[in-house]
Amino acid sequence: MSAVVRLLDGPFDPAAELADFTALAAGAGAIVSFTGLARSEDRDGMALTALVLESYRSVTLRSMEGIAAAAHARFAIAHSRVLHRAGRILPGEAIVFVATAAAHRRAAFEAADYLMDRLKSEAVFWKREESVAGARWIEPTAADTADLARWHAREQD
C-alpha cells in the first residue's frame, strides 16, 4: 500500500503523474484519476485572472495526509496519490490531481470521489479569486457542503 501526498508551489504535469501512478499500481484491477483545473470565470461569470491558494504548509499538508489516510481506512484501495497546488494559479492550470488504485472499480471510484469532496471542503487552504474587478475570498459552496455531507451520512449507517 502507498499513499503519496504532495503540496506543490508550482505547476505539475497530470499526464506524467498518471503514467507514474499507473506504473506504481501495476497489477491493480482499476485506476481512477481526477484532475481539477482553475476555471476562467468566477461564480458570477466574471473573467478570472488567477486563483490564489494560500496555505500554512505544515498544517495544510497534515490535513491532506489525514484525508488520504481516511480514504485508505474506508475503501479497499491499494494506492493513492494526492497532489495539490498552492500559490497563484492561472486559468486552465491544474490545481489538484487525485488517483486511486484498487482491485475493483467501485472502490477506486468511490475513494477518488471521497478524496475530492474532502479536499475541496476540508483541506486547509485560504482561497482568493482575482479578476479585473478586484479580489475576493471564497468559501465552499452549498453544493460542496452537500457533497461532503453524503459521506458523513454513510458513516452514520
N, CA and C of each residue as an Amber inpcrd file, in Angstrom:
protein
   471
   0.8320000  -1.1750000   0.0000000   0.0000000   0.0000000   0.0000000
   0.8800000   1.2430000   0.0000000   0.4440000   2.2500000  -0.7420000
   1.1470000   3.5220000  -0.7190000   0.1520000   4.6680000  -0.8190000
   0.4480000   5.7110000  -0.0670000  -0.3360000   6.9380000  -0.1230000
   0.6650000   8.0780000  -0.2690000   0.6740000   8.7010000  -1.4320000
   1.5710000   9.8200000  -1.6950000   0.7440000  11.0970000  -1.6460000
   1.1870000  12.0370000  -0.8380000   0.5090000  13.3270000  -0.7090000
   1.5730000  14.4080000  -0.8520000   1.3290000  15.3360000  -1.7870000
   2.2940000  16.4170000  -2.0010000   1.5640000  17.7520000  -2.1370000
   2.1180000  18.7610000  -1.5060000   1.6530000  20.1300000  -1.6420000
   2.6900000  20.8450000  -2.5020000   2.2650000  21.3500000  -3.6500000
   3.1870000  21.9030000  -4.6460000   3.0510000  23.4120000  -4.7630000
   4.1730000  24.0640000  -4.9920000   4.1810000  25.5110000  -5.1650000
   4.1860000  25.9300000  -6.6300000   4.2570000  24.9720000  -7.5500000
   4.2950000  25.3040000  -8.9650000   3.5360000  24.2860000  -9.7880000
   3.4780000  24.5100000 -11.0930000   2.7470000  23.6230000 -11.9910000
   3.2650000  22.1850000 -11.9680000   2.3820000  21.2670000 -12.3230000
   2.7380000  19.8590000 -12.4700000   2.0670000  19.3240000 -13.7250000
   2.5250000  18.1720000 -14.1900000   2.0150000  17.5470000 -15.4050000
   1.1090000  16.3690000 -15.0340000  -0.2140000  16.5380000 -15.1200000
  -1.1190000  15.4570000 -14.7360000  -0.8940000  14.1670000 -15.5280000
  -0.5770000  14.2800000 -16.8080000  -0.3590000  13.0760000 -17.6240000
   0.8540000  12.3030000 -17.1260000   1.9160000  13.0050000 -16.7870000
   3.1130000  12.3460000 -16.2600000   2.8270000  11.7130000 -14.9020000
   2.0450000  12.3980000 -14.0750000   1.6790000  11.8490000 -12.7650000
   0.8550000  10.5750000 -12.9300000  -0.0900000  10.5910000 -13.8690000
  -0.9070000   9.3970000 -14.0940000  -0.0630000   8.2500000 -14.6230000
   0.8510000   8.5220000 -15.5250000   1.7240000   7.4680000 -16.0560000
   2.5780000   6.8630000 -14.9400000   3.1280000   7.7030000 -14.0860000
   3.9430000   7.2240000 -12.9660000   3.0910000   6.4140000 -11.9880000
   1.9010000   6.9130000 -11.6960000   0.9970000   6.2130000 -10.7760000
   0.5830000   4.8580000 -11.3500000   0.2890000   4.8160000 -12.6300000
  -0.1070000   3.5610000 -13.2910000   1.0120000   2.5310000 -13.2010000
   2.2340000   2.9510000 -13.3830000   3.3740000   2.0380000 -13.2560000
   3.4950000   1.5340000 -11.8200000   3.3050000   2.4140000 -10.8650000
   3.3670000   2.0400000  -9.4470000   2.2780000   1.0270000  -9.0980000
   1.1090000   1.1890000  -9.6900000  -0.0500000   0.3710000  -9.3470000
  -0.1980000  -0.8470000 -10.2510000   0.8780000  -1.2710000 -10.8760000
   0.8200000  -2.4500000 -11.7620000   0.1640000  -3.6080000 -11.0260000
  -0.7770000  -4.2460000 -11.6940000  -1.4920000  -5.3660000 -11.1040000
  -2.8480000  -4.9940000 -10.5370000  -3.1140000  -3.7020000 -10.3790000
  -4.4250000  -3.2720000  -9.8920000  -5.4740000  -3.5390000 -10.9630000
  -6.6790000  -3.7960000 -10.5380000  -7.7680000  -4.0220000 -11.4850000
  -8.4110000  -2.7420000 -11.9670000  -8.1940000  -1.6510000 -11.2160000
  -8.8250000  -0.3810000 -11.5730000  -7.9600000   0.7840000 -11.1110000
  -7.8600000   1.7710000 -11.9680000  -7.2090000   3.0350000 -11.6180000
  -8.1650000   4.1490000 -12.0250000  -8.4170000   5.0500000 -11.0880000
  -9.2740000   6.2030000 -11.3450000  -8.4610000   7.4480000 -11.0440000
  -8.5580000   8.4400000 -11.9280000  -7.8600000   9.6960000 -11.6660000
  -8.7810000  10.8760000 -11.9400000  -8.4610000  11.9700000 -11.2910000
  -9.1900000  13.2180000 -11.4630000  -8.1800000  14.3500000 -11.4790000
  -8.3380000  15.2700000 -12.4060000  -7.5290000  16.4750000 -12.4450000
  -8.4590000  17.6740000 -12.4030000  -8.2720000  18.5200000 -11.4130000
  -9.0570000  19.7510000 -11.3050000  -8.2740000  20.9080000 -11.8780000
  -8.9430000  21.7320000 -12.6810000  -8.3100000  22.8760000 -13.3480000
  -8.8830000  24.1840000 -12.8330000  -8.0760000  25.2100000 -12.8310000
  -8.5560000  26.5460000 -12.4530000  -9.5170000  27.0390000 -13.5230000
 -10.6850000  27.4700000 -13.0750000 -11.6980000  27.9840000 -14.0010000
 -11.2910000  29.3530000 -14.5460000 -11.8910000  29.6980000 -15.6660000
 -11.6070000  31.0020000 -16.2690000 -12.6210000  32.0650000 -15.8430000
 -13.6920000  31.6310000 -15.1590000 -14.7100000  32.5750000 -14.6990000
 -15.0550000  32.2920000 -13.2470000 -15.4460000  33.3570000 -12.5330000
 -15.8900000  33.1670000 -11.1580000 -17.3630000  32.7440000 -11.1550000
 -17.9350000  32.6150000  -9.9850000 -19.3270000  32.1490000  -9.8510000
 -20.3310000  33.0960000 -10.4810000 -19.9300000  34.3570000 -10.6720000
 -20.8130000  35.3460000 -11.2740000 -20.5790000  35.5170000 -12.7700000
 -19.6820000  34.7130000 -13.3420000 -19.3860000  34.8040000 -14.7660000
 -18.3240000  35.8280000 -15.1200000 -17.7000000  36.4330000 -14.1260000
 -16.6390000  37.4260000 -14.3540000 -15.3410000  36.6920000 -14.6930000
 -14.6180000  37.1820000 -15.6820000 -13.3540000  36.5630000 -16.0800000
 -12.3390000  36.6400000 -14.9410000 -11.7230000  35.5010000 -14.6400000
 -10.7060000  35.4450000 -13.5990000  -9.3230000  35.6200000 -14.2080000
  -8.4690000  36.3020000 -13.4770000  -7.0740000  36.4040000 -13.8940000
  -6.2290000  35.3770000 -13.1520000  -6.6650000  34.9900000 -11.9560000
  -5.9310000  33.9830000 -11.1830000  -6.7680000  33.5030000 -10.0070000
  -6.4070000  32.3330000  -9.5360000  -6.9030000  31.7840000  -8.2780000
  -5.6710000  31.6950000  -7.3860000  -5.7830000  32.2000000  -6.1690000
  -4.6670000  32.1620000  -5.2410000  -5.0610000  31.2810000  -4.0610000
  -4.2660000  30.2580000  -3.8260000  -4.4920000  29.3610000  -2.6930000
  -3.3700000  29.5790000  -1.6920000  -3.7240000  30.1240000  -0.5560000
  -2.7420000  30.3310000   0.4980000  -2.8050000  29.1530000   1.4560000
  -1.6620000  28.8110000   2.0100000  -1.6080000  27.6870000   2.9390000
  -0.6030000  27.9730000   4.0400000  -0.7910000  27.3040000   5.1310000
   0.2130000  27.2330000   6.1720000   0.7700000  25.8290000   5.9900000
   1.9160000  25.7460000   5.3180000   2.4040000  24.5000000   4.7240000
   2.2420000  23.2640000   5.6150000   2.7370000  23.2790000   6.8270000
   2.6940000  22.0710000   7.6610000   1.2600000  21.6940000   8.0260000
   0.4320000  22.6860000   8.3060000  -0.9590000  22.4130000   8.6720000
  -1.7380000  21.9070000   7.4590000  -1.5430000  22.5510000   6.3200000
  -2.2420000  22.1420000   5.1000000  -1.8430000  20.7290000   4.6970000
  -0.5520000  20.4480000   4.7120000  -0.0820000  19.1110000   4.3390000
  -0.6210000  18.0550000   5.3030000  -0.6230000  18.3630000   6.5760000
  -1.1540000  17.4130000   7.5650000  -2.6410000  17.1530000   7.3190000
  -3.4060000  18.1830000   6.9560000  -4.8310000  17.9840000   6.6740000
  -5.0230000  17.0900000   5.4490000  -4.1960000  17.2910000   4.4320000
  -4.2830000  16.4560000   3.2270000  -3.9030000  15.0090000   3.5320000
  -2.8630000  14.8220000   4.3400000  -2.4350000  13.4650000   4.7040000
  -3.5120000  12.7480000   5.5090000  -4.1960000  13.4660000   6.3770000
  -5.2880000  12.8720000   7.1490000  -6.4370000  12.4300000   6.2660000
  -6.7440000  13.2220000   5.2720000  -7.8100000  12.8750000   4.3220000
  -7.4270000  11.6240000   3.5380000  -6.1770000  11.5490000   3.0840000
  -5.7120000  10.3560000   2.3510000  -5.7410000   9.1240000   3.2450000
  -5.3130000   9.2560000   4.4930000  -5.3300000   8.1170000   5.4240000
  -6.7550000   7.6420000   5.6500000  -7.6930000   8.5710000   5.7600000
  -9.0950000   8.1980000   5.9520000  -9.6370000   7.4370000   4.7360000
  -9.2170000   7.8360000   3.5400000  -9.6580000   7.1280000   2.3250000
  -9.1460000   5.6940000   2.3290000  -7.8910000   5.5020000   2.7370000
  -7.3340000   4.1470000   2.7850000  -8.0280000   3.3020000   3.8490000
  -8.4260000   3.9150000   4.9460000  -9.1180000   3.1740000   6.0080000
 -10.5410000   2.8110000   5.5950000 -11.1390000   3.6270000   4.7740000
 -12.5550000   3.4620000   4.4250000 -12.7980000   2.5920000   3.1900000
 -11.8850000   2.6410000   2.2250000 -12.0810000   1.9520000   0.9530000
 -10.9630000   0.9450000   0.7150000 -11.2740000  -0.0760000  -0.0340000
 -10.2960000  -1.1300000  -0.3410000  -9.4110000  -0.6920000  -1.5060000
  -8.5740000   0.3140000  -1.2290000  -7.6440000   0.7930000  -2.2550000
  -6.2260000   0.4050000  -1.8600000  -5.4360000   0.1320000  -2.8780000
  -4.0480000  -0.2610000  -2.6470000  -3.1120000   0.9440000  -2.6790000
  -3.4310000   1.9140000  -3.5220000  -2.5580000   3.0680000  -3.7000000
  -3.3980000   4.3220000  -3.9050000  -2.8360000   5.4420000  -3.4900000
  -3.4570000   6.7340000  -3.7850000  -2.3610000   7.7670000  -4.0000000
  -2.7030000   8.7870000  -4.7480000  -1.8110000   9.9280000  -4.9460000
  -2.6710000  11.1810000  -4.9200000  -2.2630000  12.1370000  -4.1060000
  -2.9540000  13.4180000  -3.9840000  -1.9120000  14.5210000  -4.1370000
  -2.0760000  15.3150000  -5.1690000  -1.2220000  16.4880000  -5.3870000
  -2.1170000  17.7090000  -5.3670000  -1.6890000  18.7570000  -4.6840000
  -2.4870000  19.9850000  -4.6440000  -1.5590000  21.1710000  -4.7420000
  -1.9220000  22.0930000  -5.5940000  -1.1590000  23.3300000  -5.7500000
  -1.4950000  24.3110000  -4.6460000  -0.5420000  25.1530000  -4.3450000
  -0.7400000  26.3440000  -3.5260000  -0.1010000  27.4830000  -4.3040000
  -0.4520000  28.6970000  -3.9500000   0.1060000  29.8480000  -4.6420000
  -0.8260000  30.3910000  -5.7060000  -0.2520000  31.1080000  -6.6480000
  -1.0210000  31.7550000  -7.7210000  -1.1760000  30.7800000  -8.8870000
  -2.4240000  30.5310000  -9.2640000  -2.7370000  29.5570000 -10.3060000
  -3.5270000  30.2730000 -11.4020000  -3.0670000  30.1390000 -12.6210000
  -3.7150000  30.8020000 -13.7540000  -4.8520000  29.9540000 -14.3050000
  -5.8470000  30.5750000 -14.9400000  -6.9360000  29.8100000 -15.5350000
  -6.4020000  28.7180000 -16.4690000  -6.9720000  27.5350000 -16.3500000
  -6.5770000  26.4020000 -17.1790000  -5.4690000  25.5540000 -16.5850000
  -4.7680000  26.0610000 -15.5830000  -3.7100000  25.2670000 -14.9550000
  -4.3080000  24.2440000 -13.9940000  -3.6110000  23.1270000 -13.8500000
  -4.0480000  22.0880000 -12.9210000  -3.8550000  22.5650000 -11.4870000
  -4.8940000  22.3490000 -10.6820000  -4.8580000  22.6890000  -9.2590000
  -4.6310000  21.4370000  -8.4320000  -5.3510000  20.3710000  -8.7880000
  -5.3530000  19.1620000  -7.9640000  -5.3390000  17.9290000  -8.8560000
  -4.6710000  16.8950000  -8.3680000  -4.6420000  15.5970000  -9.0460000
  -4.8620000  14.5430000  -7.9740000  -5.8190000  13.6750000  -8.2120000
  -6.1010000  12.5540000  -7.3150000  -6.1340000  11.2920000  -8.1540000
  -5.4550000  10.2590000  -7.6850000  -5.5160000   8.9510000  -8.3520000
  -5.6390000   7.8740000  -7.2760000  -6.4330000   6.8670000  -7.5830000
  -6.5960000   5.7250000  -6.6820000  -6.4920000   4.4400000  -7.4880000
  -5.9860000   3.4070000  -6.8410000  -5.8710000   2.0850000  -7.4820000
  -6.4400000   1.0480000  -6.5280000  -7.1980000   0.1280000  -7.0890000
  -7.8400000  -0.9130000  -6.2870000  -8.0100000  -2.1670000  -7.1330000
  -8.3660000  -3.2450000  -6.4800000  -8.6370000  -4.4930000  -7.2000000
  -9.8920000  -4.3540000  -8.0610000 -10.8570000  -3.5540000  -7.5890000
 -12.1400000  -3.4200000  -8.2850000 -12.4980000  -1.9450000  -8.4780000
 -13.2400000  -1.6520000  -9.5310000 -13.5380000  -0.2810000  -9.9350000
 -14.3170000   0.5120000  -8.8980000 -15.2990000  -0.0830000  -8.2410000
 -16.1530000   0.6730000  -7.3200000 -15.3180000   1.3230000  -6.2110000
 -14.4030000   0.5660000  -5.6070000 -13.5710000   1.1230000  -4.5410000
 -12.7060000   2.2690000  -5.0700000 -12.1550000   2.1050000  -6.2710000
 -11.3070000   3.1540000  -6.8440000 -12.1250000   4.4190000  -7.1290000
 -13.3200000   4.2630000  -7.7160000 -14.1740000   5.4200000  -7.9940000
 -14.5970000   6.1200000  -6.7110000 -15.0940000   5.3550000  -5.7540000
 -15.5900000   5.9540000  -4.5200000 -14.4700000   6.6350000  -3.7350000
 -13.3070000   6.0150000  -3.6830000 -12.1960000   6.6190000  -2.9550000
 -11.7720000   7.9370000  -3.6010000 -11.7030000   7.9990000  -4.9230000
 -11.3310000   9.2380000  -5.6120000 -12.3840000  10.3240000  -5.3650000
 -13.6450000   9.9540000  -5.4200000 -14.7370000  10.8930000  -5.1770000
 -14.6750000  11.4220000  -3.7380000 -14.4740000  10.5230000  -2.8000000
 -14.3540000  10.8800000  -1.3850000 -13.1690000  11.8300000  -1.1640000
 -12.0360000  11.4960000  -1.7370000 -10.8610000  12.3550000  -1.5990000
 -11.1480000  13.7680000  -2.1030000 -11.7540000  13.8700000  -3.2730000
 -12.0180000  15.1950000  -3.8290000 -13.0270000  15.9730000  -2.9930000
 -14.0890000  15.3160000  -2.5400000 -15.0830000  16.0170000  -1.7290000
 -14.4560000  16.5530000  -0.4490000 -13.6190000  15.7630000   0.1830000
 -12.9880000  16.2050000   1.4330000 -11.9080000  17.2560000   1.1750000
 -11.1170000  17.0850000   0.1170000 -10.0980000  18.0860000  -0.2020000
 -10.7370000  19.4470000  -0.4690000 -11.8170000  19.4360000  -1.2300000
 -12.4920000  20.6790000  -1.6230000 -12.9840000  21.4690000  -0.4130000
 -13.4880000  20.7650000   0.5980000 -14.1180000  21.4400000   1.7260000
 -13.3070000  21.4400000   3.0160000 -12.3800000  20.4900000   3.1740000
 -11.7220000  20.3430000   4.4650000 -10.2090000  20.5580000   4.4690000
  -9.5620000  20.4600000   3.3250000  -8.1220000  20.7280000   3.3040000
  -7.9130000  22.1980000   3.6790000  -6.8910000  22.4790000   4.4440000
  -6.6830000  23.8180000   4.9930000  -6.0120000  24.7190000   3.9450000
  -6.8680000  25.4400000   3.2320000  -6.4390000  26.4430000   2.2540000
  -7.2970000  27.6790000   2.4370000  -6.7330000  28.8270000   2.1060000
  -7.4840000  30.0660000   2.0210000  -7.4820000  30.4310000   0.5420000
  -8.6940000  30.5540000  -0.0350000  -8.8270000  30.7040000  -1.4880000
  -9.3160000  32.1090000  -1.8420000  -8.6330000  32.6790000  -2.8260000
  -8.9730000  34.0180000  -3.2870000  -9.0340000  34.0170000  -4.8080000
 -10.1140000  34.5750000  -5.3360000 -10.2290000  34.7600000  -6.7820000
  -9.8140000  36.1880000  -7.1230000  -9.0500000  36.3110000  -8.2110000
  -8.6550000  37.6340000  -8.6880000  -9.2310000  37.8430000 -10.0830000
  -9.8140000  39.0210000 -10.2870000 -10.3630000  39.3730000 -11.5940000
 -10.0760000  40.8440000 -11.8490000 -10.4800000  41.3210000 -13.0070000
 -10.2800000  42.7360000 -13.3220000 -11.0690000  43.6130000 -12.3540000
 -12.1010000  43.0740000 -11.7330000 -12.9250000  43.8320000 -10.7870000
 -12.3180000  43.8560000  -9.3870000 -11.2600000  43.0800000  -9.1680000
 -10.6460000  43.0330000  -7.8440000 -10.4830000  41.6040000  -7.3680000
 -10.3020000  41.4610000  -6.0720000 -10.0860000  40.1340000  -5.4830000
 -11.1360000  39.8900000  -4.4060000 -11.4950000  38.6040000  -4.2460000
 -12.4140000  38.2480000  -3.1580000 -12.0910000  36.8450000  -2.6710000
 -12.2480000  36.6850000  -1.3520000 -12.0510000  35.3840000  -0.7280000
 -13.2610000  34.5250000  -1.0190000 -13.0410000  33.2280000  -1.1960000
 -14.1590000  32.3230000  -1.4670000 -14.1780000  31.1940000  -0.4410000
 -15.3650000  30.7030000  -0.2050000 -15.6170000  29.6060000   0.7360000
 -16.2860000  28.4670000  -0.0280000 -16.3080000  27.2580000   0.5650000
 -17.0390000  26.1720000  -0.0880000 -18.5010000  26.5670000  -0.3100000
 -19.0700000  26.0880000  -1.3970000 -20.4580000  26.3940000  -1.7360000
 -21.4110000  25.4360000  -1.0220000 -22.7000000  25.7050000  -1.1430000
 -23.7090000  24.8000000  -0.5860000 -23.6020000  23.4240000  -1.2440000
 -23.2870000  23.3910000  -2.5290000 -23.1240000  22.1060000  -3.2300000
 -21.9160000  21.3490000  -2.6690000 -20.8230000  22.0530000  -2.3640000
 -19.6560000  21.4160000  -1.7610000 -20.0160000  20.8050000  -0.4110000
 -20.7800000  21.5420000   0.3820000 -21.2000000  21.0700000   1.6970000
 -22.1000000  19.8350000   1.5610000 -22.9900000  19.8540000   0.5810000
 -23.8730000  18.7000000   0.3540000 -23.0660000  17.4850000  -0.0980000
 -22.0850000  17.6940000  -0.9580000 -21.2350000  16.5870000  -1.4080000
 -20.5240000  15.9510000  -0.2180000 -20.0250000  16.7690000   0.6640000
 -19.3200000  16.2770000   1.8440000 -20.2740000  15.5720000   2.8040000
 -21.4650000  16.0950000   2.9610000 -22.4440000  15.5350000   3.9020000
 -22.8390000  14.1040000   3.5480000 -22.8300000  13.7630000   2.2800000
 -23.2360000  12.3910000   1.9220000 -22.2540000  11.3630000   2.4660000
 -20.9790000  11.7130000   2.6150000 -20.0100000  10.7860000   3.1880000
 -20.2250000  10.6470000   4.6840000 -20.5460000  11.7570000   5.3300000
 -20.8040000  11.6970000   6.7720000 -22.0940000  10.9300000   7.0560000
 -23.0760000  11.0400000   6.1640000 -24.3260000  10.2930000   6.3310000
 -24.0540000   8.7890000   6.2340000 -23.1660000   8.3910000   5.3500000
 -22.8170000   6.9700000   5.2220000 -22.1070000   6.4490000   6.4560000
 -21.3860000   7.3280000   7.1520000 -20.7000000   6.9190000   8.3830000
 -21.7100000   6.5700000   9.4670000 -22.8780000   7.2240000   9.4100000
 -23.9210000   7.0060000  10.4190000 -24.6830000   5.6990000  10.1960000
 -24.6610000   5.1980000   8.9510000 -25.4090000   3.9660000   8.6260000
 -24.7710000   2.7410000   9.2440000
